[in-house]
Amino acid sequence: MLVGMSLVACTPKEESTSVNKGNTQEEEVSTIEDADSNYLSAVDVDYAYNFTKSLEEFKSNEKLGYRTAGSVAEFKTGEKIGSEMKKIGLTEVTKDEFKVDSWEFEKADLTFTDENGKEQLAVLGGYQVNFDTNGVKELDVVYAGKGTADDLAGLDVKGKLVLIDINQREEWWINYPAYQAHLKGAAAVIAVQEAGYAEVDPDALNAQDICGPDDAPAFSMSQTDVKSLKKALEASKNKLKVKFDAKSTVKMDGKSFNYYGKIIGKDPESYIILSAHYDSYFSGFEDDNAAIGLLMGVAKGLVDSGYQPEKTIIFNALAAEEWGVSNSRYDWSTGAYNQIFKVHPEWVGKAFANMNFELPAYEHTTQDEIRSVYELNNYLTKFAKKVPSIDGVYKDGISIVSPLRTWSDDFSFGIAGVPALRNDFQDSEFMHSHYHSQFDNEGPYNMNAYKFHLNLYGLLAMHYDETAVVPLDFTTRLSAMKEDINAEVFKQAGVSSDKLFSNIDSAIATAEEVNAKVMKVNEDYLDALTDGNTDSVKKFYEESRELNSGLLAAFKYAEDQFVRLTWEDEQIFPHKHAQTNIENLSLSIDALEKGDIATPLDDYLFTIDNNWYAYYFDKEVYNYFTDYVLKAPKEKLMWGADRIMGHEDLFDTIKSLKEKREQTGVDVSAELATLNSALVNEKELLKTTVAEETASVNKLGKMLAELK
């Protein structure tokens, strides 16, 4: 059961726009600009840093850290954050309970005798699985390459530790080789990141969400330790026994807690939500301790500056972002999903924005990025000009990019109907090097980047507070949808795009009229705020409530109708699923009809749904991780529910073509029949999808027309 418990109130194609940093316009004296100045003077980067470091106090694994979903360490850290919220002056500090699968990772110590007869200790990282040696246990180790079906063929791995090399970023996720080995009776998989993640140092370990069942165990080993272990294996002629002392515990249907505090505004029922997650792998300095520090730093800066908001500002510390549901493809962002869909669904329709923070104390690129839903792109572009520059960071200014990605909590808020954004972090070297390793510590800390984000997001919270209605511009999403239509594929499928294009153009024209109205309302409201005219402020605000509610309802409708996911968790428009499959199926069929087997295998078939995995793993593995998406209940799928448009099972076709690849003059009629059948399916899906999309765009246009 989901409950909110008071902790006692305290009294005192990707769209991208580049923006030049800094504001060169001459400032005018006003109460609003005084508020900005007061905040910039009050916000304290040292406070944010020190609170960030203090979050390392509690950990599940004494050697490595880890503060995981539902663990004692996560619970104690949440209590610490809740207490700090009250201490810095937030009110109505609340602890929200939600259901989670919990994980405690206490240890994974592997001892072996190296090639020189010397005993070596390898401390391993963990994944969210059940594995307990009940003290030191002696086990055999076998090396299995990358852990594919071919690598495991002929190997006796029953009851053994299976050592594999992996590149999770560029190849496949840990769940596939772990489950492949599990089916052959392996005790556990030990994975070594050869590239993709944890590239910073040979001693680096890596941790990720498992995206699989709790009974297919996996652990992480460093390149340094595996180098020595492989030499020992070679010296022993692949008959090496090791001593393993490990305890990793997953429990179903546990509980965790989200915490929030408020600065209550004149309107207690309109919200600006700031969020960050407090669970972590290893010490998690950047991911996401520094984000909690940023959250608290903005809150303290606003309180200390004496800022009195018009709307209520909520500071939300979220649990279980890294992982929180066992045996699901969508096993992360559990705390955020529960918070906005189950614990506080009433926030939807009242929240102007969610600003989510991730890895904010590092200069990921020379241009700072704010990633947002489409509708905020233009608003944020204008705002970014007001952010003061800081010497030494972000020399190329600020870029606004859309749409959201699924890797962080803002996505859950967005699809719920809260216009969301985050400081972006994914397109950086840090993701290949330090991310989710024990080297995510204060070493790479950049004080200037941190200060920049403290300034930016505090000012942005106040900037939102200066609007009477949520500044949503639907032309950006609609234009992106139009640009995403491949007319040639539509024509090939016998699907007309004329009506869809016409409806999009009509909706854009309507949205532009709404934009002008929203801009005028917000300009008048801002003028009244600047003049300190209380009566006018109240008048403009109250008269715009219906417009505001209509905009948020239209936004939620757009998220419901137009946000779908690929099998690799990329956000797409609904028609893109079938459109992409039709293109690649057609190219595959054309090549096969010419006797070319290599090109479909190398260039096209692997791009269709999750068929990439058919190349490397057994059918039972492939089917398991397909069915747990297509057949799982919604509570397992959470934010991924109903977002995937379909699936073409090409496992047998790919396997057959692989076997025939080097042969000449072979019969591929059976394979062609399968691909042609799939093509018919996808053409029909495109027809259905486009009809639905056309109707949805029409309805969105009508919703906007009511707001003119």
N, C-alpha and C positions, 0 to 999 in steps of 0.2 A: 504494500500500500504506500502511496506517495503522500508525504505530509510536509508541511512547513512548520518549523518550531522556532518561536521567537527566542532570541538570546538576550532580551531586555534592551529596550531603546536607550540610546545615549543622548544626553541633552545638548552639551555644547555642539570565330576567328577572333582572335582576341583583339578587343578594342583597347587602344592605348593612346594617351594624350600626354605629351611632355609639357612641363611648365617650368618657367624660369624661377629660380628660388629667390626668396627675399621680396620685400615690398618697397619699391622705390618711390611710391607716391607720397606726397607731403601729408603728414598726419594732421587730422583735425582733433581738437580737444573735445572729448565727449565722455559720458559716463561709461559707455561701452569700451572705448579705447583705454580708459582708466582701468577697467576691469581686466582687460588683456595685459596691460602693463603690470598691474598688481599680481596677477597670476605668474607672469614670467619672473617677477622678482621673488615670489614666495616659493616656487617649486624648487625642490632640493634634490639634486642628483645623488648626493652622498647618502641621503636617507634611503633613496630607492636602491642604491647599490648595497648598503648595509643590510637592508631587509632581504634583499635577494640572497646574500650570503647566509643569512640566518636560517633560511629554509633548508639548508643542508643538515640541520640538527637531527632530524629523524630519518632513519633508513631501515630497510628490511635486511639488506646484506651488508654486514659490517665491513667487508673489504671493498665493495664496489658501489654501495649506495642503494639505489632503487627505492622509489616511493610509488607503489603501484596500486591499482584499483582495489578498493576495499581492504587494503592492508592496514595494519596498526600504524605504520609510518605515515600513510596518507591521512588516516583519521587524526593523528596528533598534529600533523601539519595544518589540516583544516581548522582545528581548534585554535591553533596559533594565529592563523589569518583572521578568524572571527574575532579573537580578542584584540588584535591590532586594529581591526576596523573600528571597534568601539573606542579604542585608545586615541585614534587620530580624529575622532569627532563625527564619524558616520552614525546615522540614526537607524532605528528599526533593523538592526543587524539580525539576520535570520539564517537559520541552518535548515536546508531542505534535504530530506532523505529521499533516496530513490534506489530501485533494485539494480544490482550489478552482480556479475560474476567476479569474484574476488581472486586475487593472485598474490601470494607471498613467495618471494624468491630469496631463500636464506643463504644458499651456498651451492657451489659446484666446483669442487677442488679435485683435480685429476693429477695423480702422481705416477711417474713412469721412470724407468731406468734408461738413460740415454745411451748412445753408441759407445761412450767411454766408460760405461758402468756407473755413472754418477746419477743419483736420484734427482729428478726435476719435478717441481710443482708448477702446474698450469692452473691458474684461476680462470674459470670460464664464465662468460655471460649467459643470460638465460632468456627463454621465451615462455609464453604463458601456457604451461603444460603441467601435468601431474607426473612427478618422478621423485621417488624417495628411495635411496639406497639403504636407509636405516643404519647409518654408520658407514664405515669404509667397506666397499665391496670390490672384489677382484673381477675384472671383465676383460674380454678380448677386444682388440681394436682391429678393424679392417678398413683399408682405404678404398673408396669407391668413386674416384674422380669427381664428377659433378652431381652424382646421385641420381642420374637418369635411369630409365628402365634398362637401357643398353649397358650402362656402367655397372648396374647391379646384377645383370644376367650372369649366371654361372658362379656368383659369389655366395658363400655360406655366411649369412649375416645374422642368423637366428641367435638371439640372446646377446648380440655383440654391439659394441659402439661403432657406428659407421661414420668414418671421417670423410667429409666432402669439401670441395671448393665451390664457392658460390659468388655470384655477382647479382644481388637482388635488385639493384637499380636498372641494370641493362638486360638481364635475362629473365629469371623467374623468382617467384617468392619462395620463402622457406617452406611453406606448407606442402608444396608439391614433392620435393625430394624427401621431406620428413614422412609424408604419408606413404610414398612409394616404399621406403625402407620399412615402415611400420607393417605394411602388408606382407613383407617377407620375414617378419618376426624380429626385426632389430630391436635392441634394447633402447637405443636412442641415436639420433644424428648429432654429430659435432660439426658445425659449419664454420668455415674460414672465409671471410670476405677477401677475395683476391683483388677486387676492384669495385667501384660503384659507391660503396660506403666505407667509412673508417679508413680512409686512405692517408690520414694525417701522419701515422706512425706505425711501424711494424708491431708495436705492442698493443695497438688499438683493438678493442673488442667492439662488437656491434650488437644492438638489440632493436627489434622491430615487433610489431604486432604479428601474431602467428597466423591469423586468418584460417585456422584449422581446428581440428578436434584436440581436446586436452590429453588424449591417450596416444598421441604420436609425438613423443618427446624430441626436443631439439635444444642444443646449446651452442654457444659461440666461443671460438678460440682465436687467439691472435696469430698473426703470421710468424712472429718470433717463435712462439711455442710449437706451432705446427711444423716449422722447419726442423726443429730438433726431434719432434715426434716422428716425422716421416723418415728421418735418418735412422732412428731407433727401430722403426718398422722394417726398414730395408736390412739393417744389420741382423735382425731376428728372423729374416726370411718370411716376413708377414705373419709371424706367430708371436705377437707381443701382447702381454697381459699388463693391465694398468690397475691402479687402485683409484676408485672413484668414490667420493663422498659428496653426495648431492641431495638437496631437498628443495623442491619446487612444488607448490600446492595451489591448485585451482579448486575453488568451491562455487557451486552453482547457487544462484538466488541469494546472494549476500546483499550487503547494503553499503552505500557510500553517501557522501554529503556534499552538496553545493552550498556556498556561503555568499551572502550579499549584504551590503549596507547601502544606505541612501543619503543623498543630500536632497531633502524634500523641497520642491519648488512651490510656486504659487498655484500651479496645477498639479495636484498629487497623482492624477490619473493619466498624465502624459509622460512618457519615459524616454530617456536617453540611456542606453545600456552599454557599459564598458565591461569587457570580459577577458579572462585569461585562465589557463588551466594550471593546476598545482601538482598533478601527478608527474612523475618523471622516471626516466631511465638514468642509471648512474647518479652523478650529482645534479645533472640537469641545469647547469648555470644559465645557459641561454634558453634552453627548451625544458621548462618554461619558467624557471625561477625569476629570470630578469623580466619576464612579462608580468608576473605577479608584482614584482617590484615597481614596474611601470604603472600598473593598475593602482597600486597603493600610493605611489608618488604623485600621480595626477589627482587622486582623491585628497591627499593631504595638502597639495598645493592649492586646490580650490578652496578647501576649508580654511587654511591659514591665510589666504588672500581676502577672506571675508566675502567671497562670492555668494550672492543670493540668486539662485536660478529661477527662471520662470517655470521650467519643467522640472520634474524629478529625475535626478541623475542616479542611476543604479550601478554599483560596482560589484561585479559578479565573479567570484573565484570558483572555477568549475573543476570537478573531480573527473577521473576516468576518461581523459581525452586520448591517451595513448592506446588504451585497450580497456574493454569492459564487458564484452559479451563473447562467450566461448563458441567456437565452431560457426563463425559467421564471416562472410567476406567483408562485411561492414562492421568490424568489431571495434572501431575507434570512434571518438566523439560521442561516447555514451552519455557522459554527464550533461553535455550541451543539449543533445537530443531529448533527454528526459526532462531537462529544465524547461524547455520551451514548448515541447509537445505534451508533456504529462503533468509536470509540477505547476507550471505557470502559463498555461495556454491563454489565460486572460491578458497576458502582456501583448499578444498579437492584436493589432488594430489600435493599440495605445502607444506602442514604441516607435519613435521616429527613426531610430537607428540602433544597430549593434556595432560597436567598434571592438574588434577582437585583436588581441596582441599575441605575437609569436616571435621568439628569438630577436628582441628589439635592441640588444646592446652590442651589435656587431654591424659594421658597414658591409653589407652583402654585395653591393655594387656601387658605382660612383653616382648613380641616380637612385634616390630613394623611391620605392614603389608603394603606392597604396592600391591594393586590389579590392575591387568592389563589385556589387551587382551592377548590371548595365545602367540602371536608372539613376545611379548616383554619379556616374562618370563626369558629366558636365558640371554639376554642382561642386564636386571636389576639385576639378580643374581650376575653377575660379577661386576657391578657397586657398588652394596651394600657394597662390601668389602672396598671401598674407603671412606665410610662415617665415619667421626670421632665419636667416642663414647662420651657420656656425662654421668658423674657419676650420678647415682640415677634413671635413666630411661632406659628401654629396655635392661635389663640385658641379655636377650636371643637373642639379635641381631635383624636382619631384616628377614622377610619372604616374599617371592614373591608368590602371589596366583592368579590363573586364573580360570574362565574367569571373565569379568566384571559382576556386578549385575545392576539391573535396577533402583536402588534407588537414583541415583545421575546423574549429568549432563554429566559425562564422557561417559555414555552409548550412549547418542545421538550422541556425537562426534565419538564414535567408529563405530556405524552402518553407519554413513555418509561416513566413509573411512579414518578417522584420527586415527592413532594408539593411544589409550588412556589408562590412568592409573589414580589412585587416592590414597591418603593415606586412608587406609581402617579403618572403624569405626563400622561396623555392629555387629561384634561378641564380644560385650562387655556388661558389666553390665550397663553402662551408657545408653544404648538403652532401658533398662527396667526401669531405675530410673529417670534420669534427662531429657532425650530427649523429646523435644516438650512440655515442661512444664515451668512454671515460675521459676523453680529452675535451668534452663539452664542459669546461670549467672556466674559471676567471681568466685563464691565460689569454684568450683572444678578445677579452673585454675592451670595448672602445667607448670611453666616457663621453666623447663628443657625439657619437651616434646615439647614445642613450639619452643625453641631454636634448638632442634634436627631437627625439620622439616624445620625450616628456613635454617639450614645448608644443609640438605639433598636435598631439592628441588632447592636451588640455585646452588649447585654443579651439580645436575642432568641436569639442563638447560645448564650449561657449558659443561657437558659431552656429551650431544646431539650435542652441537655446534662443538664438535671435530670429528664428523662423516661426511664423505662425502656422504654416502648413509644411508637411514633409516635402522636400524639394526633389520630387521624382520626375525624371524626363524619360518617357517611354520611347522616344524616337530612336534612342541608341540601340535598344534591344531589337526593335522592329527593323531597323536598318541592317543590323548584323544578321538577322534571320533572312532577309532578302538576299544579302550577299552570299549567304551559305547555300543557296539553292543552285544546284548544278543542272542547268537547262538541258544539257545533252543527255544526262542520265534520265531525267524526267521524260524526255522525248522517247528515249529507248524503251522505257517502261510503259509508254502509252498513257502517261499521266500529264494532264495539262497543269501548268503553273499559272495560267492567266488569272484565274479567280483569286488565287492566293496572293499574287503580286498586286492585284487590284485592291484587295482588302487591306494589305499591308500599307499601300500608298494612302488609302483613305484613312486608316488608323493613324498614320504618321501626321497627316494634315490636321486631324482632330487633336492629336497630342501636342502639336505646335501651338494650337489655340489655347489648350489647357496650360501649357508652359507660360504663355504670356499672362494668363490670369494669375497663376501661382506666383510668378515673378512680381506682378503688381501688388498682390496681397502682402507678400513678404517684404517688399520695399516699403510699403506704407507702414507696416508693423515695425520695421527696423527704424524708420524715421521717428515714429512715436516713442520707441524705446530710447533712441538717442536724445530726443527732446525731453525725456522724462515725463511725458504726458500720460499719466496713469489711466485716465479715462479713455483716451484713444487706444492705448495698448489693450485694455480690456475689451473695448468695442471690436477692434480688428480681430482679436483672438477668438472671441465668442462667435462672431459672425462667420468665421472660417472653419468651424468644427465639422460641418457637413462636407465641405470640400476636402478636408484632411482625411476624414473617414473614407470618403470615396476613393481617394488616391491610394490609401493603404489597402483597401479592398481590391482595387485594380492590380496593385502590385502582387498581392497574394494569388490572385487568379492567374497572373502571368507566370509566377513561379510554379504553380500547380500544373499549368497546361504546357509550358514550354521548356521546362528543365528535365532533361533525361540524361542518362549516363551510358557510357560505353562499358564494355566488359573490363576495361582498364581504368574505370572510375573517372573518365574525362567528361565534363559537362558538355552536352550537345543539345541542339534542337531536335524535336521528335523525328523529323524527316531524315535527319542525317544518318540514322542507324541503317535503314533500308537503302538509302542512297549510296552509302559507302559499300555495303555488301553487294549491291547490284553491279557497281563499277568493277569490283574485284572478282566477282563471279564471272562476269562477261569476259574480262581479260583472260581469266583462267581457261574458260571454255574455248575462246579463240585460239589460244596457244596450243591447247591439247588437240584441237581439230587439225592443227598443222603438224602434229607429231612432236611437239615441244613439251616435255614433261618438267624440265628443270625450271623454266620461268614461272609457272604457277606455284611450284613449291617454294622457290626462292623469293618471289616478289609479291604474291597476291593472297594465297590461301591462308597464310598465317595472320593476315590482317582481319580476317572475318571472325567476329565474336571472340571466343577464347580458344580458337583452334591452334594458336601458337603452342599450346601445351600438348596437343596431339602429336607433335613431332618428337617429344622427348619422354613421355610418361605413358604407363599402361592405361588401358581403357577404363579399368576400375578407378584409377586415380582421376582421370579426366571426367568420368561420369559423376564421381563423388562431388567434385568442386563445381560442377555444372548444376547438379540437382540441388545443392545446398543454397543456390540462389533462386532457381526456378520453383522449388517446392517448399521452401522454408516459410514458416509463418511470419507475419509482418513484424512481430516483436523481436524476431531474430535479425531481420533485415534493417530495422530502424530507418535511418535516413536514406537507405538504398531501396526501400520498398516501392515497387511499381515504377522504378526509374529506368529499368532495362527493357528494351522494346521487343526482344525476342532472341532466338538462338538457332543457328544452323549447325547441326552435328555433322561434321566432316571427318570424324576420327578415322573411320574405316577407309574412306577415300584417300586421305593423306597417307595412311599406312601403306595402302596398296600402291600408290604412286611412288612412294619412297622405294619400295621393292622393285619397281619397274624402271626406275630412273636411269640406270646404266644399260638397260636393254634397248635393242633396236627392233622396230617393226612390231611392237607389242600392241595388243588390243586394249584400248582404254574406253571401250563403249560403256562399260558398267560405271566407270568413274564419271564419264560425260553425262550419263543418265541421272546420276545423283546430283551433279552440279546444275544441270538444267532444271531438275525438280526444285532445287533450292532457289534458283533464279526466279522461277514462277512464284514461289512463296514470297520472295522479297519484293517482287513487282506488285503483288497483291497487297503486301504490307505497306508499301509506299503509297499505293492508291488510297488505302484506308486512312493511313496516317495524314496524308495531305488533305483529305476531306475533313478530318477532325481538326487539323491545324488551321485550315481555312475558316471553319466555323468558329474556332476559338479566337482567331484574330478579329473576326467580325464582332464577336461578343465583347472583346476587349475594347474595340472601337466604340461600341455602344455605351459601355461603362464610362469611357472617357467623355463621350458626347454629353452625358448627363451632368458632367462637371463644368462644362463651358459657361 
